[in-house]
Amino acid sequence: MRRSSFARACFELFSSMRFAISLLVVLAIAAIIGTVLEQNQTYTNYAIEFGDFWFQPFEWLGLFDVYHASWFLLILTFLVASTSVCIYRHLPGILRDTRSYREHAALKSLRAMGHHQEWPLSDSPAATLDKAQAWLLARGYRLKRLAREDGSLLAAKKGSLQRLGYLFAHAAIVVICIGGLLDGNLPLKVQSLLGFKQPELRNVPQSQIPAQSRLSVNNLSFRGNLELPEGASGDVAFVGAGRGYFVQDLPFLVKLKKFHIEHYSTGQPKLFASDIEVTDKASGKITRATVKVNHPLVVDGIAIYQSSFGDGGSALEFAQWDLFGPATGAATLKAVSQSSQPVAWRGTALTLELGDLRPFNIESTDAPLGSEVDSSLGKLIQDARQVKADKKVKNIGPSIQFKLRDGQGQATEYLNYLAPFEEDGRFYLMSGMRREIAAQFAFVRIPLDDDLKPDTFMQLRATLSDPAAWPHIARLTTDRAVRDATISAPYRQDFENSLLWVLQRFSEGGFSALEKFLDAKVPADKRAAVAQTYVKLLQGAVIDALQVSRERAGQPAIAMDEKQYRFLMDSLVAMSARFDYGAGFYLQPVGFDEVKSSGFQLTRSPGQPLVYLGSLLLVLGVFCMFYIRENRVWVWAGQGRLLLALGSNRRDSLTEREFAEHQAVLTGIAGSQQGSSS
């Protein structure tokens, strides 16, 4: 008895509306999370965005792939069961009520309806009902006529399909949820829980992936990614699974013949498409097509979508400039994007890890390292550490992102641009640096000479960093100061010694070294004045340092004007920034041979037709429930009386109007202008 009661209680719970609504509310909340939180990104990105505190519970709850989370699929299963039980429970009654005319309604019940009226009957009941029947048939009613002991009854109805809206809507939920379960790859979830399938966590060639991390070509459903450079082929897709991935074997081979891209005038991608060739492994049949965004190619039930594009391993050429040694010119370094190679630098073994080549960059850029040189040392130091300027949107040309990793595994990331960056008529090479992946790039701007080359800056940097050149620079600057009467002859030696000290300190650490000295040795109330003096000394010395560097290079002296002076001030900022650059050399991109790649998303979605069918059923259900009006009319004649009763699923102005029309017609049929109504 208790078991029967428990089973009955479970049945009542599963078939109750409140249980289904509760499940739908949970699914709605999950859908909101899946919409707000970007899905199926790398776990590294999530860890950076949310931090360790929130990353762990989010991962445990499966919020990074909500629609394939076990609890989400479990709720879908319960919702299918609950809604199916609801349909099973109410279907017989709905079908019975749809077919029924309710011709056995008692006179007492008809007189108790909200819309009814009676008249004295002047004609025979049969003739009266014949006229009423003709009227109702003309109004689109289906009817049934019945002779009863208390008289004759005409039972009519229209809009009975309104009751089917309930079934359509509930069936839609079941069908859509089943489609979701199919596309959620429930069998794979079960296999993973039982240990038959496990995602691969290592970064190894797909040919080395073990069987437990591979999915067969008969896999029920999947959504994987395949990236191919031009001319390359692939026969597997990679399916993300939390921290790892599965390798999905495909029944065909995909080859990227050519990638096409068009741009708007702003530089943003307008169209990208791929010419592909798909070869069936079993039959050898070849299918050629151009895949565009929202225009997939479907082969063997697998849709091939164009999802992204990028670099496919381009040949790169760098000029390697020494930032601390003598001016010996730049060495040539050749590399390939998306690869790594060893780099030896002054006895230190480094690894160069190259990312993607971006040949086109439309970005909102900030002017890094400040564009104005202030007389305040603090301003210079601040500019050397920050990215400061009004935002501008421009094409800043090709770029390459890479990392330099030392023997301890510590890496510094760089973003270097090939094309010069122009600002107020001055040109720079841009190099961004960061030590943490979550940090913004801090940019160093290397000023370019009139030939748009960094050679003059590099010569100046080497001269200003050479202790052997300091006495000559200091002497030239002192002579000029005496000639200009900036200082008097008795203070010549002190001025020259101060110049030597500033040049030495600056060469040891840039503005930061001077700042440390000020903080340690100079009272706070005098630091601004002393800082201004140091800046003026540097501004004067760098002018003569430029002439010394040109003399060393066998080049003629250059006339000093405002443009050259701005170049020297920018050079001071860049020379100071090199101490925080993280590397002893600068890799200047000078050329590339681009190889494009195309990213495809391959999906097998057996549940998609069911979702479409369910959506159609839902539309039909909503239409039936909200746009079909179910009206029932009873006309009874007998005992010298004529009775009209109307029942409707809605009580509104249309119902009142229809009842009034029936009243007017039946009043004429009854042959009476008087009647009792309600």
N, C-alpha and C positions, 0 to 999 in steps of 0.2 A: 504493500500500500504506500509506504514511504517512497519507494523507488518510483512508483507511478506518479506520486505528487511532485517529486523532484523533476521528473521528465516533463510533466505538464508545466511546471514553473519555468523550466528552461525554454520550452516551446513558446510560452506566453512572452518571455523576455525577448527571444529572438524575433518574434513576429510583432513586437510592439513598435509603435512609431517613435517613442522617445529613445529607444535603443538605436534605431537607425539614424535619427537626427544627431545623437551624440557622436556616432562614428563619423557622420558627415562633417560635423563641426571640427573634429580632430583632423580630418583630411583637409578641410579648408585652411586650418592653421598651418598644416604642413605645406600646403600649396603656397601660402603667403611666404613662408620661410624659403621655399625653393625659388620663389620669384625674387625676393629681396637679396638673398645670399647667392652669389654666383656659384653655379654648380660645376663639379667635375674639373676643378683646377688642381694644380699640383699642391701636395700637402705643405711644401715649403712656403708657398705663397700664403696659405692659410695660417701657418705658424707665425709668419712675419706680421700678418695683418691683425691677428687676434692675440698673439702672445701665448705663452705656455699655459697660463691660467685658464683661458677660455678654450684653447685649442683642444685640450684633452676631453672635456665633456662634450664639445661639439662633435669630435671624432667618434666618441662612444655612442652618441645619439644618431650618428649617420647623417648629420645635417649637411655634409658636403656632397652628398648624393641622395637627397631625400627620397626621390621617386623610386629608388632601388633599395632603400633601406629595408631590413627584415621586418621591422615593426610596421612600416608603411604597407608592405605587401600583406602582412598578417591582418591589418585593419581592412584592407581591400577584401581579403578572404572572408572575414566576418561579415562585412557589408554585403557581399554576394549571398552568403548564407542567410542573413537576416532578411534581406529584400526578397529572396526567393521564397522564404517561408511566408512572408507577408502576401506575396502573390498567390501562393498555394492556398493560403487561408481565406483570402477574399475573392479569388477568381470565381468559384461556383456561385457565390451570391451576386456578384456583379453581372455575370452572364445571365443568371436567372432573372435578375431585375431588368436587364436590358431587353430580354425577350418578353417579359411579362407586361400585360396591359392593365393589371390591377383591376380586373373586371369584377372581382368579388367584393369590392369596397362596400361597406354597409352605408345605408342612408344616414345614419347617425354620424359616421366619420366624414361623409361628404358635407353635411351641414355644419360640421365643426371646422372646416377649412377657412382660411382667412379670406379667400376669394370665392364666394358662392352667392347665388340668387335663385329665388323661386317665383314662379308665376302660376296663376290659374290656367288650366289647359282648356282651350276652346275647341281643339280638333282632336282626332283620334291619336293615341300614342304612336302608332305605326307611321302615320303620315307626318307627324311632327318630327320623329326621329329620322325619317327619310330626308326631310329638308335640312335638318341639322347635320346629317351625314354628308350631304352634298356640300354644305358650307365648309365643313372641316377638311374634307378631301381637297377642296379648292385652296385651302390654306396650307396644304402640305402635310397634313396629319395622316398618320397611319392609324387604323382604328379596328375595333372589334365590337360586334353587337351581340348582346346577350339578353335572352328573355328570362326573367326571374319571377319568383312568386309575388314579389311586391311591385312588379312592373317590368319595363324594358330599360336596359342600360346600354349606352353608347360610350365605350372607353377608347380614347384617342391619345396619341402621343406623337411627339416629334423631338428630335435632338437627343435620342437615346445614346448616340455615340459619345455624348459628353462623359458618360460613366466610364468609357474605355480610356479616357485620358489618364485615369489613375493607373490602369494597367500599362499603358504606353510609357508613362513616366517611370514607374518602378522597373519595368523591363529594360528601359534605357540605362538605369543605374547598374543593373546586373550585367548587361552587355558591355558597357563601358569599363566596368571594373574587371570583367574577364579579359578584355583587351589589354587593360593595364597590367594584369597579372602575367599575360603571355609576353608582353614587351618588357616586363620587369625581370624576365629570365628566371622565373621561380625554380626550375629544375637545377640551374647552376647554383642558386642560393642553397638549395637542399644538399647538393653534392659538396659544397664548401663546408657546410655545417657538419656533414658526416666525415669530412676529411678526404674525400676522393679527389677533390680539386683544391689547389692552393695557389694563390697569386705568386708570381715571381717578383722578388725584391731586388735582385741583382741587376746591374747594368751590363748585360752580356749579349753577344750576337743571338739573334732569334733562333739560329740553327742549333744552339746549345741549350735551348729551353727544354726542360724535362716534360714528360707526357702529362704530369699532374698539373702543369701550368699551360697546357695547350688545349684548345677547344676544337672539336672536329668540325668538318664542313657541314655536318648534320645538326649543328647546334640550333636550338629552337629559335632564339632571337639574340641579337647582339647589336652593339653600337660601338664601332672601333674606328681608329684613325690610321691613316697611311700617308706618309710623306715621301714624295719622290722628286729627285732632281730631274731636269730634262734629260731624256735618253735612258733613264733607269726604269727598272721593272720591279714589281713586288707582288707576292702572292699570299701575304698575311696582313692582318690588321691587328693593332694593339688596343686592347680593351682595358681601360683603367679600372682598378679595383683597390680603392683605398691607397695604401702606401705602395702598392705594387701594380702588377698588370698581368693580364692573360694574353696569350698569342692565339688569335683566331685564324685558323687555316681557311683559305678561300678556295672555291672550286674553279677559279680562273686566275689568270695572270694579267695584271694591270701594268701597262707601259705608258709613261708620259712622253708624248712625241714633242709637244711644243706648248709653252705657257704664254698667254697673252695678257697684257694689262694696259688699260687706258686710264688717263687721269683727267680730272677737272682742271680748270684754269688755276684753282687754288692749290693744286698739287695732290689733293686727296684722290684715292683710287675711285674711278668711275665704273670700271668693269674689269673683272678678271675671270679668265676662262682657261680651260685646259683641253687640248686635243689629246685624246687617249685612245689606246688600242687594247681591247679586252680579248684574251685568248682563252677559250674553254679548255681545261686540262683533259677532259675525257674525249671530246669530239674534235678538238682543234679548231673549232669555229671561231672566226675573228670578227669582233664587233668594233667598229670605229665610230666615235662620236665626239662632239665638243660639249664638255660639261661646264655649266655656268651656275652661279648662285641661284637657287630655287629652280634649277632645270637639271635634275639628276638623270643619270642613265641607270635603268633597272635591268639587271642581268641575273637570271636564275633566282628571282625573288629578292635579290640584294640590290639596294639603291646606292649608287655612288654619287655623293654630293661634293660639290666644290666648297670647301670650308675655309681655306686660308692659302696664303702664299708666303714665300720667304726666300732665303738664300739656300742654294744647293751645293755649297762648297766652292767658292770662288777663289781664283788665284789672286794673291795680294802681294804688293811690294811696298816696303817701308824704307824710309831713310832713318837710320838709327843715330841720333845725336847724343853726344856726351854732355851731360849737364854740369859736370864738376871738373873735368879734365881740360887739357889744353885744346886749342882750336885746331883740330886735325881734320875737320870736315866730317861728313856723315858716311857711315858704312851702309851697305845695302843688305836688307834682310827680306827674304822671300818666304811666304807662308801660304797656307790655305785656310779659309774660314771654316769654322766648325771642326777644328782639329787642334791638336796640341803638339808642341815640339820643344826640345830643350834649348835654353839660351844661356850661354856662359857670359858673365859680366864681372871682370876684375877678380877672377878666382872664385866667384860665387855661382853655384849651379841654380838656375831658375827654370821654371817651366812656363812657357807661353801658351795659354789656353785661349783660343780664338773663338768668338761667337759668330753671330750673323753679320754679314755685310748688308748695310742698308744704303742702296744707291740714291735714295730720294728721301729727304726729311723736311716735312712741313711741320714746324714746331713753334710753340710759344717759348721764346728764348729770353733769358735774363742776361744782362751784360755782366759777366763775371769779373771779379777782382776790381770793380769800380772803374768808372771812366774818367774820373777827375782826380788829380793829385792835389791833395790839400797840404797846407803848410804844417798841419798837425801830424806828428808821428803816429798818434793813436788812430787817426783816420786812415793813414797808410796801412797800418797793421791790420785794422778791421777790414779794409778793402781787400787785402791779400788773403783773407780767410773766408770771405763771404761771397755769395752771388747776389749782386745788387744792380737793379736797373728796372725801368718800366718794362712790362711785358710787351713783346712784339712778335708778330706772326710772320715768318718768312721761311723760304726754302734755304736751308743752310747746307745743302749738298750731301754727298755720300759720307757715311760714317762706319766705323768698325768698333765693336765692343770686344774687349779681351781682358784677361786676368794674367797677372804675374804672380806665380806661386813659388815660395821659397822651399828650402829643404825641410822645414818644420811643418809644412802644410798651410802656412799663413798666406793669404792671397790679398792682393790689392787689385781692384777692378778699374778699368779705364774705358773712356769713350772718346775716341779721337776722330776729328773731322778732316776730310781731305781738302775741301774748298775753303778759301779764306773767308773769314767773317768780317763784314764791313760795318763800321760804326763811325758816323761823323767824318767820313772821308779817310779814316784810318783802317788798316787791315791787320787781322790777327789770325793765327792758327789756334784752334780751340782744342783743349784737352781736358776732359772731365775725369775726376778721380774720386773714389770712395773706398772705404775699408770695410763697411758693413753693407750688406745687400739691401737693408731697409732704409739706408740713408740716401739723401739726394746727392747727386754729383756736384762736387765743388770744381769749378772750372778755372784753369790757368789759361791766360791769353798771351800767346807769344807774338810780340809785334813783328811785322814784316817790313822790309825795306822797300825802296821804290821799285825794285824788280819783283816784288811780292814773294820774297824768299826770306828764310830765317837766318841767312848767313851773317848779316851784319849784327844781329842780336847775339848770335853764338860767338862771334869774334869779340864783341864787347863784353859778354859774360866771362869769357876766358881771360881777357885782359884785366878786368876788374877783380877777378879771383886770383890773380897771379901776384904773389908777394914781391917778385922781382920788378914788377911794373909800378908798384905803389910809390916808391920814392920819385920816380919820374912824373907820375900823375900829380903827386902832391906838390912838386916843385913848379910844374906848369900852372896849376891852379893858384898857388901862392903868388907867382909872378903876375898873373892876371889880376888878382885881388889888389896887389900893390899898385899896378898901373891904373886900375879903376878907382884907387883911393878908398877901397873898401876897408883896408887895414893900413896902418902906418908901418914904416920900416922896422921900428924897435920890436914890433910884435910878429915879425915875419916868422921866426923860428917856432914860436908857440903855435901860430896858425898852422904851419906845416906839420908839426907834431900832432896837432889835433886831427888834421886830415888823415895822417897815417893811422891813427888810432881808430877813427871811424871806418876807414876802408878795411882794416883788419877785422873789426868787430862785425861789420856787415857781411864780410866774406865767410864768417864762421857760422852765421845763422840768420842772416837777413834782418828784417825789422824786429823779429822776435828776440834776437840777441841783444839789440839795442834796448828793447823794452825791458828785458830782464835786468840789464844794467841799471836802467832808470829806477826800477822798482827796488833794487837792492841798495843803491848808493845815493840816490838823489831824494831829498825831502819832497813830500807830496806837493807842497805849495810851489815848488820850483820846477817840477817835471815838465810842465807845458813849455816853459821858456827854453829849457835845455833841449827838449825834443825838437822845437822849432830850429834851434841852432844846428843840431845834427842833420836835420832834413836839408837845410841850406848848404851845409858842407857837402852832403852827397850830391845835391843838385848841381853844385859847382864842379865837383870832381868828375862826375859822369860825363860832362861835356869834354873835358880833356882826355878822359879815358877813351872816348870814341875816336879822337884824333890819334891817340897812341895805338889803338887797335888797327886803325887803317894804315898807319905807318908800318906796323909789323907785317901787315898783309901786302905791303907794297902798293897801296892804293893812295890816291891823292886826298888831301884834306878836303873836308866837306863844309860848306858854308852853313852856319847855324841860323836857322829861322824858326818860326813858331812850329812848323810841322816836325822839324827835326827835334826840337825841344820836347814835343809831346811824345815822340818816339822814345826819347831817353827816359822820360818819366814812366812810361809804360814798361820799359825794360827793367827799371828798378823794381817795380811791383812784381814782374814775372820772375826776376832773379831771386827775390825774397821768397816767392811761393814755391820755388823748386825744393826748398828744405822740407816742405810738407807734402811733396809730390809722391813720396813712397818708392821712387825708383831713381837710379843714378843716370838714367837715359830717357830720352823722349823718342817714341816711335811715330814718325810723321808718315801718314799714308800718302803715297805718291802715285799709285796706280793700281788697277785691278782688272781682272777679266771675269765679268759676272757670269755666274751660272745660277739660273733661277730654279726654284723648287715649288711644287704645288702640294697643298695639304688636302686630302680627301677624307670625308667621313663616310664609312660604309655601314649600312644598317640593314638588318633583316627584322622586319616588324610584322609578324603574323597577326598581332592584335590591332593593327591600324585599320583594316576594314571593319572590324568589330566596333572600334571607337567611332568611325564614321556612321555605321548603322545605328549605334546607340545615340549618337547626336541627332540623327534623323528621327528616331523614336521619341527622343526628348522634345523635339520641336513639335511633333504630332501630339504628344501628350499635353504640352502646354497649350497648343491651339485648341484641343478638345476641351480642356478644363476651363479655359478663360474666354474662348470665342464661340463656343457652341452652347446655346441656351436649351435646356431640357424643359419642355412644357408638357403637362398632362391635363387633359380635359375630360370631364365626365358629364354626360347629359342623360338624365333619368326622366322617364315619363311614365306616369301611372297614378291611379287614385285621383285623377282630375288635376294633377299638379305636374309642372315641368321644373326640373332642378338643373342648374348649371353650377359646376365646381371646377376650379382651376388650381393646379399646383405647379410650382416652378422652383428651380434650384436658385433663382435669384428674385429678390423683391426690389424692383427699381421702377423707373418711369416706363420702361418698355413693357414690363409685366402689367402695370396698371393700364397702359394703352391697349394691350391685347385683350385684357379682360373686358375693357369697355367696349371693344369691337364685338366680342362674343355676346355681351349683354344686349347691344343694340340689335344684332341680328336675331337672337333668340326671343327678344321682346316682340319683334314683328312676327316670328314664327308662331309664338304662343297666342298671338292675337290679343295681347293685353298690353296696356301702357303702364300698368301698376305691377308691382312685385315687391317682395321682401328681399333685401340683400345685406351682405356684410363684406 
